[in-house]
């Protein structure tokens, strides 16, 4: 993984499930949580909101393949520090 190869970064855990992401963030208190909007379990929007509530110091980076403004707006409203589209040529 690209992040783990950076000398000043450490990947403390990974999961594909939003509910697990909440639990891991609450337990590990990372500086950054990277979430996908389309995660199973709790989706990335719900996970971002809950992580921001439980771990206010943890910053959330949201990733999405969705170009639909509704999904993007809901994720932005969840309070991530940044959001990046996984579609070519799109960033937020």
PLY file of the C-alpha trace (Angstrom):
ply
format ascii 1.0
element vertex 92
property float x
property float y
property float z
element edge 91
property int vertex1
property int vertex2
end_header
0.00 0.00 0.00
1.28 3.43 -0.90
0.69 4.95 2.53
2.59 2.28 4.44
5.65 2.91 2.27
5.88 6.51 3.54
8.51 6.87 6.29
6.41 9.32 8.33
3.16 7.32 8.13
1.96 4.11 9.71
-1.15 2.19 8.67
-2.59 0.99 11.98
-5.45 -1.08 10.56
-7.66 -1.67 7.55
-11.24 -2.79 7.03
-13.79 -2.75 4.24
-16.77 -2.36 6.60
-18.04 0.97 7.90
-19.11 -0.42 11.29
-15.67 -1.94 11.77
-14.09 1.38 10.74
-16.00 3.13 13.53
-14.90 0.55 16.10
-11.28 0.63 14.95
-11.14 4.43 14.90
-12.66 4.58 18.39
-10.11 2.05 19.68
-7.00 3.22 17.79
-7.63 7.00 17.60
-5.75 7.48 14.30
-4.75 10.90 12.97
-6.54 10.06 9.70
-9.34 7.70 8.68
-9.80 7.07 4.95
-13.35 5.99 4.15
-15.16 5.02 0.98
-18.71 6.27 0.59
-19.87 2.83 -0.58
-18.60 0.74 2.35
-20.82 -2.19 3.43
-22.31 -2.28 6.92
-22.50 1.37 7.91
-21.76 3.27 4.73
-18.97 5.84 4.55
-21.36 8.71 5.32
-22.61 7.11 8.54
-19.08 6.04 9.48
-17.70 9.55 8.90
-20.38 11.11 11.10
-19.82 8.62 13.89
-16.03 8.83 13.77
-16.20 12.65 13.86
-18.47 12.39 16.93
-16.45 9.76 18.81
-12.97 10.88 17.72
-13.01 14.64 17.08
-9.24 14.74 16.61
-9.32 12.10 13.84
-9.55 13.67 10.41
-11.61 11.89 7.79
-10.69 11.62 4.12
-13.66 10.47 2.05
-13.31 8.63 -1.26
-16.17 8.09 -3.67
-16.92 6.67 -7.10
-20.26 8.49 -7.04
-20.64 11.56 -9.21
-24.25 12.06 -8.08
-24.50 15.39 -6.27
-26.83 13.93 -3.63
-24.24 11.40 -2.44
-21.45 13.96 -2.55
-23.50 16.54 -0.58
-24.42 13.95 2.08
-20.77 13.01 2.51
-19.66 16.65 2.69
-22.36 17.25 5.31
-20.90 14.35 7.34
-17.85 16.52 7.94
-14.80 14.98 6.30
-11.63 17.07 6.23
-11.45 16.34 2.49
-13.22 14.39 -0.19
-11.69 12.87 -3.32
-13.51 11.32 -6.23
-12.16 8.03 -7.51
-13.51 8.97 -10.94
-10.90 10.24 -13.40
-10.61 14.03 -13.46
-12.85 14.77 -10.47
-11.84 16.17 -7.06
-13.58 17.95 -4.18
0 1
1 2
2 3
3 4
4 5
5 6
6 7
7 8
8 9
9 10
10 11
11 12
12 13
13 14
14 15
15 16
16 17
17 18
18 19
19 20
20 21
21 22
22 23
23 24
24 25
25 26
26 27
27 28
28 29
29 30
30 31
31 32
32 33
33 34
34 35
35 36
36 37
37 38
38 39
39 40
40 41
41 42
42 43
43 44
44 45
45 46
46 47
47 48
48 49
49 50
50 51
51 52
52 53
53 54
54 55
55 56
56 57
57 58
58 59
59 60
60 61
61 62
62 63
63 64
64 65
65 66
66 67
67 68
68 69
69 70
70 71
71 72
72 73
73 74
74 75
75 76
76 77
77 78
78 79
79 80
80 81
81 82
82 83
83 84
84 85
85 86
86 87
87 88
88 89
89 90
90 91
